Amino acid sequence: MTVTGFEYTPELCERFPAATAALVLVDGIDNSTCPASLADEYRQVQRAVRERLDRVPIAEHESIRAWRAVFTELGVKPTRYRNAAEALLRRLQRHGDLPSINPIVDIGNIVSISHALPVAVFDADRIDGVMHVTYASGGETFEGIGASEPETPATGEVIFIDAAEHVAARRWCWKQGATTAAQADSTTALLVVEAVHADRAGLDDARADLEQLVARHLPDARIDGAQVSSSVQRATFAPPIQ
């Protein structure tokens, strides 16, 4: 199995017309060891972001405010369930640094904290067919990373789900699942950076940074990109080059 596309369902687009996802599909990565160059850049970016947070509080970022409004609209308390970008920024501010996970996740985290936008990082080979961002029916099962028991997303909750009914993320961009998470042995990855506010330039910059980071630190990888929004709700990916 492998990812063949990514889609925002029409119902989601109608309710949140500003939602946009920039997609970066990466094939041929060595995700087993973090290059020294990436480790150095990760530390430098974290230091720069910490300094920025001393001047601009997390809650004042336009992107964070927009995600909080979306969570509230969905009936999710945004101060209890932080979107992934806000959660990373708060952890960085509280603890002073973010641990290295693996190269492709570290790259996603660099972009997430730099642009205050959530970046999901999936193993593309662990996704079956098209990944849909849609509303949960209440009968799905979610396996959280490090969780001891499966969870059941609430009816109407926004989830990422593939053709095999693997729930890859809960509460839109709150928490990723273990089934499709990028691991040390992953050779392909789908990175999804999302915005729900009107500033498309910030999203474009984030996607460009993702592609440049992959090219710089994982030079043997092949990169493809796409975007979905209320006007173009589905992106289709070509089969990986063998």
LINZI-V441576 format. One line per field, one symbol per residue. ss: DSSP state (@ for helix, = for strand, . for the rest). A space follows every 10 residues. Layout:
ss = ???
This chain:
ss = ..======.@ @@@@@....= =======... .....@@@@@ @@@@@@@@@@ @@@@@..@@@ .@@@@@@@@@ @@@....... ...@@@@@@@ @@@@@..... ..@@@@@@@@ @@@@@..=== ==.@@@..== =====..... .=.=...... =......=== =.....==== ....===... =......=== =====....@ @@@@@@@@@@ @@@@@@@... .=======.. ...===.... ..
